[in-house]
Amino acid sequence: MNDATPAYGLWSLVIVNSAVFIFFAYTFFKPQAPRDWRSFGAFSAFLVALFAEMYGFPLTIYFLSGWLQSRYPDVDWFSHDAGHLLEMMFGWKTNPHAGPFHILSFVFIGGGFILISAAWKVLYDAQKTRSLVRTGPYSYVRHPQYVGFIMVMFGFLLQWPTILTLGMFPVLTVMYVRLAQTEEQDAKATFGDAYIDMHPRCRDSFRGLAASSVTAPLEGIAMVSRWAIFALFNYKAAEMERNFKNLCDEEIEVNKVGFTRWNTMEVVERTERRFEIKITRCLYHELATSVGVPELTPVICQVDNGAFNSYLPDRIVFNRGGPGHRIADGAKECNFYWESYVYGPTQGG
């Protein structure tokens, strides 16, 4: 990178990029009702916060600079490329714009805008005749425009995560879920049984995970997000040797000061070959329940199962007792078990 070219302080680019993407979203969404403008305004605020850090002032880099520099001393964290945090932290050595997270972000962003656009066309035609939308994305997704906005925001998080946008994302997601629930009630009042029968599996709004058009894409996002949190923070895979002792140490540490510190955790057993903890308060279950989608918690449990079992798959086995033994299933506690098979399986399995 040319040192004479500033990496930040480019406020003209903040304005231009914000205006371009907001106008681009406007042409896809075409807000009309106050509710439309509210959701569009929240999305616009997300874009402004994103580009303000991408080109203006790198608040997240400044905030995390000490931690980042101590763990990744070879990275120039105030270069523009370093703002692609996921590529940098996973050790991507070439152009971050060709990195896996950046490419995946384009899939989410492009797919989200396409979904918003396709939904608007059929919705506009239906509004002119005051009829139910039964075609296009609405034939398989109940709230495609809100899903599209969530996909675009998640794509930008993959591309350029910041403290502000990470904080805004769950808030805006909950807002879109609430708006969708309100619209469902309005549609039921206007169209009655015709609306309910259009998606018979969705009779109880967001109560069925498979039936909910908003929680279905959130399921995939929750899986990717939980995996990313696991990989980046829980076990520091890029900097720490993978072994049974380090896994146990990091699980205890992350439940004290990390993302899951709000869980209530107790170590039940720790030996050279077996580690067991007990969770009596689950942050994820409380969060999912508070926004009306408790069915997301088992999804996160499955992500945990895969993540823990992929840590050292030929040496460490993880389980939690299966369905019926989790807080997500109504149990009072979750028990996590890890066993090290470095010296061969224990007698009796």
Residue frames as qw, qx, qy, qz and C-alpha x, y, z in Angstrom:
[[0.000, 0.887, 0.462, 0.000, 0.00, 0.00, 0.00],
 [0.365, 0.543, -0.036, 0.755, 1.26, 3.49, -0.80],
 [0.387, -0.406, -0.529, 0.637, 2.03, 5.24, 2.50],
 [0.007, -0.038, 0.059, 0.997, 1.08, 8.58, 0.93],
 [0.433, -0.333, -0.557, -0.626, -2.48, 7.37, 0.49],
 [0.336, -0.262, 0.564, -0.708, -4.50, 7.79, 3.70],
 [0.165, -0.154, -0.972, -0.058, -6.33, 4.69, 4.87],
 [0.137, -0.673, -0.699, 0.197, -8.97, 6.65, 6.79],
 [0.078, -0.557, -0.124, 0.817, -10.33, 10.17, 7.12],
 [0.032, 0.068, 0.656, 0.751, -11.89, 9.85, 3.67],
 [0.275, 0.391, 0.605, -0.637, -15.22, 11.40, 4.63],
 [0.451, 0.389, -0.304, -0.744, -16.15, 12.13, 1.04],
 [0.359, 0.099, -0.897, -0.238, -16.11, 8.36, 0.43],
 [0.076, 0.240, 0.831, -0.497, -18.28, 7.87, 3.52],
 [0.396, 0.450, 0.202, -0.774, -20.87, 10.24, 2.05],
 [0.451, 0.367, -0.565, -0.586, -20.67, 8.85, -1.48],
 [0.252, 0.038, -0.966, -0.038, -20.83, 5.17, -0.48],
 [0.167, 0.308, 0.734, -0.582, -23.61, 5.77, 2.03],
 [0.443, 0.454, 0.017, -0.773, -25.64, 7.72, -0.53],
 [0.406, 0.291, -0.730, -0.467, -25.09, 5.16, -3.29],
 [0.188, -0.074, -0.975, 0.095, -26.06, 2.14, -1.19],
 [0.225, 0.372, 0.593, -0.678, -29.00, 3.91, 0.47],
 [0.478, 0.430, -0.192, -0.741, -30.31, 5.01, -2.94],
 [0.334, 0.189, -0.881, -0.277, -29.68, 1.52, -4.29],
 [0.009, -0.218, -0.914, 0.341, -31.71, 0.04, -1.42],
 [0.330, 0.417, 0.284, -0.798, -34.41, 2.68, -1.95],
 [0.466, 0.333, -0.494, -0.654, -34.84, 1.70, -5.60],
 [0.304, 0.001, -0.951, -0.063, -35.27, -1.91, -4.51],
 [0.092, -0.315, -0.816, 0.475, -37.54, -1.33, -1.49],
 [0.120, -0.412, -0.379, -0.820, -39.51, 1.82, -2.48],
 [0.129, -0.327, -0.745, 0.567, -40.88, 2.67, 1.00],
 [0.173, -0.504, -0.444, -0.721, -44.36, 4.17, 1.12],
 [0.592, -0.693, -0.360, -0.200, -46.07, 3.62, 4.48],
 [0.266, -0.834, 0.368, -0.314, -44.63, 4.99, 7.77],
 [0.882, -0.318, 0.347, 0.009, -43.72, 1.44, 8.73],
 [0.836, 0.429, 0.085, 0.333, -41.72, 1.09, 5.51],
 [0.225, 0.838, -0.227, 0.443, -39.82, 4.30, 6.18],
 [0.595, -0.695, 0.351, -0.201, -39.05, 3.19, 9.73],
 [0.925, -0.098, 0.315, 0.188, -37.48, -0.08, 8.60],
 [0.665, 0.613, 0.052, 0.424, -35.68, 1.64, 5.71],
 [0.075, -0.905, 0.235, -0.346, -34.35, 4.36, 8.04],
 [0.749, -0.546, 0.374, -0.016, -32.92, 1.80, 10.45],
 [0.885, 0.206, 0.256, 0.328, -31.21, 0.01, 7.57],
 [0.391, 0.819, -0.044, 0.416, -29.80, 3.34, 6.33],
 [0.394, -0.841, 0.315, -0.195, -28.38, 4.08, 9.79],
 [0.896, -0.221, 0.342, 0.176, -26.62, 0.71, 9.70],
 [0.733, 0.509, 0.152, 0.425, -25.01, 1.60, 6.36],
 [0.068, 0.913, -0.159, 0.369, -23.85, 5.03, 7.57],
 [0.646, -0.669, 0.362, -0.063, -22.29, 3.49, 10.71],
 [0.914, 0.055, 0.297, 0.270, -20.55, 0.90, 8.55],
 [0.606, 0.623, 0.086, 0.488, -19.03, 3.30, 6.01],
 [0.207, -0.934, 0.173, -0.236, -18.09, 5.81, 8.72],
 [0.694, -0.549, 0.452, 0.110, -15.71, 3.18, 10.10],
 [0.853, 0.268, 0.337, 0.295, -14.70, 1.75, 6.74],
 [0.523, 0.564, 0.135, 0.624, -13.48, 5.08, 5.35],
 [0.153, -0.884, -0.009, -0.441, -13.80, 7.70, 8.09],
 [0.203, -0.645, 0.598, -0.430, -12.62, 6.81, 11.59],
 [0.667, 0.045, -0.742, -0.054, -11.71, 3.17, 12.52],
 [0.518, -0.572, 0.285, -0.569, -13.30, 3.17, 15.96],
 [0.979, -0.170, -0.006, -0.115, -13.23, -0.61, 16.27],
 [0.772, 0.350, -0.295, 0.440, -9.54, -0.83, 15.35],
 [0.020, 0.619, -0.383, 0.685, -8.67, 1.89, 17.89],
 [0.720, -0.465, 0.181, -0.482, -10.73, 0.20, 20.56],
 [0.988, -0.111, 0.111, 0.005, -9.13, -3.21, 19.96],
 [0.486, 0.770, -0.387, 0.145, -5.68, -2.02, 18.86],
 [0.276, -0.631, 0.678, -0.256, -3.85, -3.17, 22.00],
 [0.801, -0.048, 0.565, -0.193, -5.34, -6.64, 21.90],
 [0.820, 0.567, 0.063, -0.040, -4.91, -6.99, 18.14],
 [0.321, 0.811, -0.468, 0.140, -1.31, -5.77, 18.07],
 [0.413, -0.536, 0.704, -0.215, -0.24, -8.06, 20.91],
 [0.785, 0.064, 0.604, -0.125, -1.69, -11.15, 19.23],
 [0.731, 0.537, 0.330, 0.261, -1.02, -10.30, 15.59],
 [0.336, -0.736, 0.129, 0.574, 2.15, -8.17, 15.70],
 [0.409, -0.067, 0.600, 0.684, 2.94, -8.60, 12.00],
 [0.187, 0.683, 0.637, 0.303, -0.27, -6.90, 10.84],
 [0.098, 0.044, -0.038, 0.993, -0.46, -3.16, 10.18],
 [0.032, 0.540, 0.812, -0.219, -3.84, -2.68, 11.83],
 [0.129, 0.718, 0.195, -0.655, -4.24, 0.90, 10.60],
 [0.000, 0.154, -0.684, -0.713, -3.94, -0.05, 6.96],
 [0.617, 0.097, -0.066, -0.778, -7.21, -0.21, 5.09],
 [0.632, 0.111, -0.733, -0.226, -6.89, -3.92, 4.29],
 [0.190, 0.050, -0.848, 0.492, -6.69, -4.73, 8.01],
 [0.478, -0.019, 0.232, -0.847, -10.28, -3.56, 8.43],
 [0.802, 0.035, -0.471, -0.365, -11.26, -6.94, 6.99],
 [0.414, -0.574, 0.596, -0.378, -10.88, -8.35, 10.48],
 [0.932, -0.036, 0.301, -0.197, -11.98, -11.90, 9.77],
 [0.810, 0.527, -0.189, 0.174, -9.47, -12.37, 6.95],
 [0.140, 0.735, -0.518, 0.413, -6.69, -10.89, 9.08],
 [0.559, -0.470, 0.547, -0.410, -7.46, -12.91, 12.20],
 [0.953, 0.078, 0.276, -0.100, -7.72, -16.16, 10.26],
 [0.536, -0.463, 0.530, 0.466, -4.35, -15.51, 8.65],
 [0.672, 0.648, 0.336, 0.124, -5.40, -14.77, 5.05],
 [0.556, -0.410, 0.228, 0.686, -2.11, -13.64, 3.51],
 [0.299, 0.233, 0.510, 0.772, -3.17, -12.25, 0.13],
 [0.177, -0.227, -0.156, -0.945, -5.65, -9.59, -0.97],
 [0.215, 0.179, 0.779, -0.561, -8.50, -9.65, 1.59],
 [0.546, 0.337, -0.038, -0.766, -10.97, -8.75, -1.15],
 [0.638, 0.228, -0.667, -0.310, -10.40, -12.27, -2.49],
 [0.080, -0.214, 0.865, -0.447, -10.74, -13.82, 0.95],
 [0.184, -0.300, -0.927, -0.132, -13.46, -16.37, 1.82],
 [0.035, -0.577, -0.606, 0.546, -15.39, -14.09, 4.16],
 [0.123, 0.449, -0.150, -0.872, -15.36, -11.24, 1.65],
 [0.227, 0.013, -0.783, -0.579, -16.64, -13.51, -1.12],
 [0.162, -0.422, -0.883, 0.128, -19.30, -14.97, 1.18],
 [0.031, 0.507, 0.341, -0.791, -20.38, -11.43, 2.08],
 [0.225, 0.226, -0.443, -0.838, -21.14, -10.73, -1.58],
 [0.232, -0.235, -0.913, -0.240, -23.40, -13.79, -1.66],
 [0.130, -0.558, -0.694, 0.437, -25.43, -12.48, 1.28],
 [0.045, 0.496, 0.043, -0.866, -25.47, -8.85, 0.09],
 [0.218, 0.140, -0.624, -0.737, -26.34, -9.67, -3.52],
 [0.222, -0.311, -0.917, -0.112, -28.87, -12.30, -2.51],
 [0.061, -0.528, -0.581, 0.616, -30.50, -9.90, -0.06],
 [0.168, 0.423, -0.129, -0.881, -30.92, -7.12, -2.62],
 [0.247, -0.003, -0.797, -0.551, -32.25, -9.56, -5.22],
 [0.173, -0.414, -0.878, 0.167, -34.79, -10.88, -2.70],
 [0.035, 0.531, 0.339, -0.776, -35.91, -7.34, -1.78],
 [0.201, 0.307, -0.410, -0.835, -36.31, -6.39, -5.43],
 [0.248, -0.128, -0.889, -0.362, -38.18, -9.53, -6.42],
 [0.112, -0.478, -0.786, 0.376, -40.51, -9.17, -3.44],
 [0.092, 0.449, 0.139, -0.878, -41.29, -5.53, -4.19],
 [0.210, 0.089, -0.616, -0.754, -42.46, -6.23, -7.73],
 [0.328, -0.339, -0.854, -0.219, -45.13, -8.76, -6.76],
 [0.184, -0.491, -0.605, 0.599, -46.07, -6.81, -3.61],
 [0.090, 0.304, -0.088, -0.944, -46.64, -3.62, -5.62],
 [0.314, -0.096, -0.708, -0.625, -48.88, -5.43, -8.10],
 [0.335, -0.424, -0.835, 0.102, -50.91, -6.94, -5.25],
 [0.117, -0.421, -0.400, 0.806, -51.26, -3.59, -3.45],
 [0.179, 0.084, -0.341, -0.919, -52.81, -2.03, -6.54],
 [0.538, -0.231, -0.634, -0.505, -55.63, -4.58, -6.42],
 [0.464, -0.437, 0.461, -0.617, -55.66, -4.89, -2.61],
 [0.947, 0.002, -0.244, -0.207, -55.17, -8.63, -2.87],
 [0.773, -0.515, 0.353, 0.111, -52.99, -11.21, -1.14],
 [0.274, 0.702, -0.628, -0.195, -49.49, -11.79, -2.52],
 [0.924, -0.089, 0.343, -0.145, -49.25, -15.44, -3.52],
 [0.847, 0.484, -0.016, 0.218, -46.47, -15.45, -6.13],
 [0.327, 0.757, -0.389, 0.410, -42.75, -14.77, -6.37],
 [0.250, 0.306, -0.742, 0.542, -40.77, -14.87, -3.11],
 [0.497, -0.213, 0.368, -0.756, -44.03, -14.70, -1.14],
 [0.866, 0.023, -0.351, -0.354, -44.90, -18.19, -2.30],
 [0.838, -0.040, -0.476, 0.263, -42.17, -19.60, -0.07],
 [0.383, -0.041, -0.420, 0.821, -41.03, -16.76, 2.24],
 [0.129, -0.771, -0.620, 0.071, -43.55, -14.86, 4.29],
 [0.121, -0.959, -0.031, 0.253, -41.57, -11.65, 4.81],
 [0.826, 0.273, 0.130, 0.475, -38.96, -11.64, 2.02],
 [0.236, 0.833, -0.076, 0.494, -38.09, -7.93, 2.21],
 [0.518, -0.778, 0.291, -0.204, -37.22, -8.08, 5.91],
 [0.925, -0.139, 0.268, 0.231, -35.27, -11.27, 5.30],
 [0.651, 0.599, 0.061, 0.462, -33.44, -9.46, 2.50],
 [0.082, -0.895, 0.216, -0.382, -32.45, -6.57, 4.77],
 [0.758, -0.561, 0.333, -0.034, -31.16, -9.03, 7.38],
 [0.903, 0.174, 0.211, 0.333, -29.14, -10.86, 4.73],
 [0.413, 0.778, -0.064, 0.469, -27.56, -7.61, 3.47],
 [0.345, -0.841, 0.295, -0.294, -26.60, -6.50, 6.99],
 [0.880, -0.334, 0.326, 0.086, -25.13, -9.90, 7.80],
 [0.797, 0.456, 0.099, 0.383, -23.14, -9.78, 4.57],
 [0.162, 0.852, -0.204, 0.455, -21.62, -6.44, 5.54],
 [0.646, -0.673, 0.324, -0.155, -20.77, -7.85, 8.98],
 [0.936, 0.004, 0.235, 0.262, -18.82, -10.65, 7.32],
 [0.598, 0.637, 0.043, 0.485, -17.02, -8.15, 5.12],
 [0.228, 0.477, -0.291, 0.798, -16.23, -5.41, 7.65],
 [0.546, -0.603, -0.577, 0.068, -17.30, -6.14, 11.25],
 [0.104, 0.472, -0.276, 0.831, -17.39, -3.17, 13.62],
 [0.079, -0.176, -0.762, 0.618, -18.46, -2.67, 17.20],
 [0.366, 0.227, 0.141, -0.892, -21.31, -0.36, 16.19],
 [0.619, 0.148, -0.488, -0.597, -22.73, -2.59, 13.47],
 [0.390, -0.025, -0.909, 0.142, -22.33, -5.73, 15.60],
 [0.069, 0.227, 0.637, -0.733, -24.38, -3.95, 18.26],
 [0.448, 0.266, -0.056, -0.852, -26.96, -2.69, 15.76],
 [0.365, 0.108, -0.825, -0.419, -27.46, -6.01, 13.97],
 [0.165, -0.285, -0.926, 0.185, -29.36, -7.91, 16.71],
 [0.152, 0.431, 0.397, -0.796, -31.39, -4.79, 17.56],
 [0.397, 0.336, -0.345, -0.781, -32.43, -4.29, 13.93],
 [0.289, -0.008, -0.929, -0.231, -33.11, -7.99, 13.50],
 [0.016, -0.385, -0.801, 0.457, -35.47, -7.93, 16.48],
 [0.257, 0.437, 0.092, -0.857, -37.10, -4.80, 15.04],
 [0.393, 0.206, -0.635, -0.632, -37.74, -6.55, 11.73],
 [0.206, -0.183, -0.959, 0.064, -39.15, -9.60, 13.53],
 [0.092, 0.449, 0.581, -0.673, -41.51, -7.34, 15.50],
 [0.331, 0.387, -0.212, -0.834, -42.56, -5.50, 12.34],
 [0.328, 0.060, -0.854, -0.400, -43.22, -8.81, 10.63],
 [0.088, -0.321, -0.889, 0.316, -45.37, -9.98, 13.55],
 [0.211, 0.475, 0.290, -0.804, -47.36, -6.72, 13.42],
 [0.358, 0.306, -0.498, -0.728, -47.88, -7.08, 9.68],
 [0.204, -0.099, -0.967, -0.120, -49.09, -10.64, 10.16],
 [0.063, 0.451, 0.714, -0.532, -51.75, -9.48, 12.60],
 [0.287, 0.485, -0.045, -0.825, -52.83, -6.71, 10.20],
 [0.310, 0.195, -0.755, -0.543, -52.99, -9.18, 7.31],
 [0.098, -0.247, -0.955, 0.129, -55.07, -11.63, 9.35],
 [0.168, 0.516, 0.482, -0.688, -57.47, -8.84, 10.27],
 [0.324, 0.478, -0.271, -0.770, -57.77, -7.76, 6.62],
 [0.495, 0.266, -0.692, -0.453, -57.83, -11.08, 4.79],
 [0.805, -0.237, 0.270, -0.471, -58.90, -13.50, 7.52],
 [0.870, -0.112, 0.481, 0.008, -58.69, -17.21, 6.78],
 [0.748, 0.656, -0.022, 0.097, -57.35, -16.59, 3.29],
 [0.125, 0.818, -0.510, 0.236, -54.10, -15.29, 4.75],
 [0.602, -0.445, 0.628, -0.213, -53.82, -18.08, 7.32],
 [0.905, 0.205, 0.368, -0.058, -54.53, -20.77, 4.73],
 [0.530, 0.798, -0.285, -0.006, -51.91, -19.34, 2.37],
 [0.325, 0.478, -0.751, 0.319, -49.20, -20.68, 4.70],
 [0.787, -0.435, -0.299, -0.320, -50.97, -23.30, 6.82],
 [0.776, -0.114, -0.435, 0.442, -47.82, -24.19, 8.73],
 [0.262, 0.235, -0.243, 0.904, -47.50, -20.59, 9.95],
 [0.368, -0.689, -0.535, -0.321, -50.79, -20.39, 11.87],
 [0.577, -0.751, -0.219, 0.234, -49.08, -19.41, 15.09],
 [0.114, 0.971, -0.207, 0.024, -46.80, -16.80, 13.59],
 [0.300, 0.696, -0.627, 0.180, -43.24, -17.36, 14.84],
 [0.723, -0.438, 0.444, -0.299, -43.84, -20.35, 17.06],
 [0.947, 0.096, 0.286, 0.110, -42.71, -23.01, 14.59],
 [0.337, -0.606, 0.453, 0.560, -39.07, -22.79, 13.46],
 [0.391, 0.112, 0.757, 0.511, -39.63, -24.53, 10.14],
 [0.205, 0.745, 0.625, 0.108, -42.74, -22.44, 9.50],
 [0.122, -0.891, -0.116, 0.421, -41.30, -19.01, 10.15],
 [0.661, 0.658, 0.123, 0.337, -40.04, -17.14, 7.13],
 [0.001, -0.910, 0.305, -0.279, -37.91, -14.82, 9.25],
 [0.625, -0.586, 0.509, -0.081, -36.48, -17.37, 11.66],
 [0.944, 0.225, 0.203, 0.132, -35.62, -19.82, 8.87],
 [0.566, 0.675, -0.195, 0.431, -32.86, -17.58, 7.43],
 [0.306, -0.793, 0.382, -0.363, -31.93, -16.56, 10.96],
 [0.949, -0.235, 0.209, 0.006, -31.26, -20.25, 11.61],
 [0.818, 0.385, -0.005, 0.426, -28.47, -20.22, 9.04],
 [0.140, 0.799, -0.224, 0.541, -27.15, -16.88, 10.26],
 [0.657, -0.658, 0.264, -0.256, -27.16, -18.09, 13.86],
 [0.969, -0.048, 0.125, 0.206, -25.13, -21.13, 12.84],
 [0.616, 0.555, -0.081, 0.553, -22.53, -19.06, 10.97],
 [0.145, -0.820, 0.203, -0.515, -22.37, -16.43, 13.72],
 [0.798, -0.546, 0.219, -0.130, -22.00, -18.94, 16.54],
 [0.923, 0.130, 0.056, 0.358, -19.29, -20.79, 14.62],
 [0.397, 0.699, -0.128, 0.581, -17.41, -17.52, 14.02],
 [0.426, -0.776, 0.242, -0.398, -17.61, -16.56, 17.69],
 [0.943, -0.285, 0.162, 0.058, -16.37, -20.03, 18.63],
 [0.828, 0.326, 0.025, 0.456, -13.47, -19.93, 16.20],
 [0.269, 0.735, -0.121, 0.610, -12.37, -16.37, 16.90],
 [0.281, -0.684, 0.319, -0.593, -12.75, -16.07, 20.65],
 [0.882, -0.393, 0.073, -0.252, -13.45, -19.32, 22.47],
 [0.928, -0.194, 0.199, 0.248, -10.35, -21.27, 21.47],
 [0.024, -0.881, 0.354, 0.314, -8.09, -18.77, 19.72],
 [0.941, 0.164, 0.272, 0.119, -7.24, -21.40, 17.12],
 [0.569, 0.769, -0.126, 0.264, -4.82, -19.16, 15.27],
 [0.077, 0.770, -0.471, 0.424, -2.51, -18.66, 18.25],
 [0.539, -0.457, 0.602, -0.372, -2.84, -21.53, 20.73],
 [0.178, 0.212, -0.950, -0.148, -1.88, -25.18, 20.44],
 [0.760, -0.182, -0.198, -0.592, -4.89, -27.46, 20.30],
 [0.370, 0.083, -0.895, 0.235, -4.87, -29.96, 23.14],
 [0.470, -0.559, -0.677, -0.089, -7.22, -31.13, 25.87],
 [0.419, -0.444, -0.391, 0.689, -5.73, -28.92, 28.58],
 [0.063, -0.076, 0.145, 0.985, -5.98, -25.74, 26.50],
 [0.313, -0.408, -0.639, -0.572, -9.57, -26.57, 25.53],
 [0.492, -0.589, -0.612, 0.192, -10.55, -26.92, 29.19],
 [0.350, -0.340, -0.188, 0.853, -8.67, -23.75, 30.19],
 [0.031, -0.069, -0.327, -0.942, -10.25, -21.69, 27.43],
 [0.372, -0.509, -0.683, -0.368, -13.78, -22.97, 28.11],
 [0.458, -0.595, -0.493, 0.440, -13.43, -21.92, 31.75],
 [0.275, -0.253, 0.019, 0.927, -11.88, -18.59, 30.79],
 [0.092, -0.239, -0.495, -0.830, -14.46, -17.69, 28.15],
 [0.427, -0.610, -0.640, -0.190, -17.26, -18.39, 30.62],
 [0.448, -0.554, -0.344, 0.612, -15.63, -15.98, 33.06],
 [0.113, -0.595, 0.067, 0.792, -14.72, -13.03, 30.84],
 [0.132, -0.006, 0.708, 0.694, -15.79, -13.90, 27.31],
 [0.357, -0.151, -0.417, -0.822, -18.99, -13.70, 25.29],
 [0.646, -0.360, -0.628, -0.243, -20.71, -16.35, 27.46],
 [0.219, 0.145, -0.633, 0.728, -19.77, -14.80, 30.79],
 [0.497, -0.183, 0.139, -0.837, -23.47, -14.14, 31.46],
 [0.776, -0.110, -0.589, -0.195, -24.06, -17.89, 31.57],
 [0.577, -0.602, 0.438, -0.337, -24.11, -19.50, 35.01],
 [0.784, 0.344, -0.516, 0.004, -21.46, -22.22, 34.80],
 [0.630, -0.603, 0.456, -0.176, -20.01, -24.72, 37.28],
 [0.413, 0.459, -0.784, -0.066, -17.13, -27.15, 36.73],
 [0.902, -0.266, 0.039, -0.338, -18.36, -30.60, 37.75],
 [0.896, -0.225, 0.298, 0.240, -15.28, -32.67, 36.91],
 [0.430, 0.836, -0.339, -0.040, -11.86, -32.08, 35.43],
 [0.803, -0.348, 0.428, 0.227, -9.23, -34.76, 34.98],
 [0.194, -0.462, 0.619, 0.605, -6.56, -35.45, 32.36],
 [0.077, 0.098, 0.883, 0.453, -9.11, -37.32, 30.26],
 [0.103, -0.646, -0.735, -0.179, -12.56, -35.98, 31.18],
 [0.041, -0.040, -0.169, 0.984, -14.02, -32.50, 31.56],
 [0.127, -0.609, -0.757, -0.199, -17.61, -31.74, 32.56],
 [0.018, 0.000, 0.224, -0.974, -19.36, -28.42, 33.19],
 [0.012, 0.599, 0.796, -0.088, -22.93, -27.59, 34.16],
 [0.014, -0.183, -0.159, -0.970, -24.84, -24.58, 32.78],
 [0.018, -0.522, -0.787, 0.328, -27.88, -23.49, 34.80],
 [0.235, 0.813, 0.211, -0.489, -28.45, -20.19, 32.98],
 [0.596, 0.193, 0.537, 0.564, -28.08, -19.97, 29.21],
 [0.001, 0.495, -0.080, -0.865, -27.53, -16.56, 27.58],
 [0.098, 0.043, -0.708, -0.698, -28.60, -17.81, 24.15],
 [0.143, -0.468, -0.868, -0.080, -31.86, -19.33, 25.37],
 [0.090, -0.659, -0.436, 0.607, -32.78, -16.19, 27.29],
 [0.028, 0.401, -0.298, -0.866, -32.01, -13.99, 24.28],
 [0.134, -0.112, -0.817, -0.549, -33.94, -16.18, 21.84],
 [0.144, -0.556, -0.804, 0.154, -36.89, -16.42, 24.22],
 [0.076, -0.575, -0.255, 0.773, -36.94, -12.66, 24.83],
 [0.188, 0.338, -0.384, -0.838, -37.39, -11.96, 21.09],
 [0.750, 0.222, 0.230, -0.579, -40.06, -14.63, 20.73],
 [0.779, 0.418, -0.430, -0.181, -38.06, -17.32, 18.90],
 [0.597, -0.546, 0.571, -0.140, -36.96, -19.87, 21.54],
 [0.951, 0.238, 0.199, 0.002, -36.73, -22.46, 18.75],
 [0.456, 0.794, -0.364, 0.169, -33.40, -20.90, 17.76],
 [0.443, -0.680, 0.556, -0.177, -31.71, -22.25, 20.90],
 [0.894, -0.044, 0.444, 0.048, -31.59, -25.90, 19.74],
 [0.692, 0.695, -0.032, 0.192, -30.02, -24.69, 16.50],
 [0.018, 0.843, -0.466, 0.269, -27.21, -23.05, 18.47],
 [0.746, -0.399, 0.517, -0.125, -26.86, -26.24, 20.51],
 [0.912, 0.308, 0.239, 0.127, -26.28, -28.18, 17.29],
 [0.426, 0.827, -0.244, 0.275, -23.66, -25.64, 16.20],
 [0.390, -0.717, 0.533, -0.224, -21.90, -26.10, 19.54],
 [0.909, -0.091, 0.406, -0.023, -21.93, -29.86, 19.05],
 [0.797, 0.550, 0.062, 0.241, -20.27, -29.55, 15.66],
 [0.161, 0.878, -0.324, 0.312, -17.77, -26.92, 16.76],
 [0.552, -0.621, 0.525, -0.185, -16.64, -28.76, 19.88],
 [0.908, 0.014, 0.415, 0.050, -16.36, -32.08, 18.05],
 [0.701, 0.658, 0.004, 0.274, -14.27, -30.47, 15.29],
 [0.259, -0.910, 0.324, -0.019, -11.70, -29.05, 17.74],
 [0.023, -0.492, 0.864, 0.104, -9.61, -32.24, 17.71],
 [0.821, 0.049, -0.122, -0.556, -11.94, -34.78, 16.10],
 [0.790, 0.188, -0.583, 0.037, -9.56, -37.72, 16.34],
 [0.388, 0.162, -0.677, 0.604, -8.68, -37.09, 19.99],
 [0.137, 0.109, 0.535, -0.826, -11.59, -35.37, 21.79],
 [0.188, -0.438, -0.790, -0.387, -15.30, -36.27, 21.83],
 [0.163, -0.010, 0.327, -0.931, -18.01, -33.89, 23.05],
 [0.279, -0.453, -0.762, -0.368, -21.65, -34.53, 23.95],
 [0.213, -0.236, 0.311, -0.896, -24.37, -32.93, 26.07],
 [0.320, 0.120, 0.835, -0.430, -26.69, -35.86, 26.65],
 [0.045, 0.282, 0.805, 0.519, -28.86, -35.28, 23.58],
 [0.331, -0.407, -0.270, -0.807, -32.37, -33.84, 23.21],
 [0.692, -0.548, -0.423, -0.203, -34.38, -33.72, 26.42],
 [0.724, -0.417, -0.244, 0.492, -31.33, -32.93, 28.55],
 [0.352, 0.219, 0.063, 0.908, -30.92, -29.28, 27.57],
 [0.062, 0.416, 0.371, -0.828, -32.30, -26.00, 28.88],
 [0.283, 0.172, -0.441, -0.834, -33.70, -25.55, 25.36],
 [0.431, -0.187, -0.830, -0.301, -35.83, -28.66, 25.93],
 [0.584, -0.626, -0.175, -0.486, -37.15, -27.48, 29.29],
 [0.795, -0.198, -0.432, 0.378, -34.49, -29.06, 31.49],
 [0.383, -0.914, -0.071, 0.116, -33.15, -27.08, 34.44],
 [0.323, -0.742, 0.473, 0.348, -29.53, -27.39, 33.32],
 [0.790, 0.558, -0.251, -0.041, -27.21, -28.37, 30.48],
 [0.704, -0.525, 0.428, 0.213, -24.28, -30.69, 31.07],
 [0.562, 0.735, -0.367, -0.097, -21.33, -30.50, 28.68],
 [0.848, -0.346, 0.377, 0.137, -18.97, -33.50, 28.52],
 [0.484, 0.733, -0.472, -0.083, -15.57, -33.72, 26.83],
 [0.889, -0.308, 0.323, 0.098, -13.45, -36.88, 26.82],
 [0.178, 0.760, -0.583, -0.226, -9.87, -37.17, 25.60],
 [0.985, 0.074, 0.146, -0.056, -8.99, -40.37, 23.77],
 [0.218, 0.806, -0.550, -0.005, -5.30, -39.69, 23.49],
 [0.177, -0.391, 0.890, -0.154, -4.60, -42.88, 25.44],
 [0.236, -0.161, -0.922, -0.262, -7.53, -44.84, 23.94],
 [0.506, -0.491, -0.284, -0.650, -11.22, -44.80, 24.92],
 [0.323, -0.353, 0.659, -0.580, -12.12, -45.24, 28.55],
 [0.055, -0.100, -0.993, 0.005, -13.47, -48.61, 29.59],
 [0.134, 0.566, 0.751, -0.312, -17.21, -48.74, 29.11],
 [0.256, 0.566, 0.459, 0.635, -17.21, -45.80, 26.61]]
